[in-house]
């Protein structure tokens, strides 16, 4: 029968010699590889004691920022929840009452703001969608836990402190969002 293409290869059934049959060279080669790796520097670190450096634009724990006067920036517009591909953000809007001008910047605020950290993929689309620059992803690691309910972060875990020393620095994130590398023209 004539082959349809000229790409066919001739298969050879080569007989193994004595050394190949006893697998001794293959075993010695594997042992040599193991011995070489045995004396190399280890890639692991003792995590709680020493930490590896992260990239400056690494995305971790979310934070709801306050303005300079200590008021919450979030206006519960819902753009972050709409932009979230994992649908991890839920919120309930409320109207600001008289006397709460020092707590909330706008007339409308997020009475309930929750992020399901088990669903979150840390993509950063929520911080890009926010017109008030209220939500940012920080460089803090989200801690592990055994209970699923502990991964639903409410405003008690997300809103930063009122005092200036309890504020979370997100200047690297703000710079990265305002001027992405691909948008800068040379």
Buried (B, 14 or more C-beta within 10 A) or exposed (E): EEEEEEEEEEEEEEEEEEEEEEEEEEEEEEEEEEEEEEEEEEEEEEEEEEEEEEEEBBBEBBBBBBEEEBBBBBBBBBBBBEBBEBEBBBBEBBEBEEEEEEBBBBEBBBEEBBBBBEBBEBBBBBBEBBEBBBBBBBBEEBEEEEEEEEBBBEBEBBBBEBEEEEBBEBEBBBEBBEEEEEEEEE
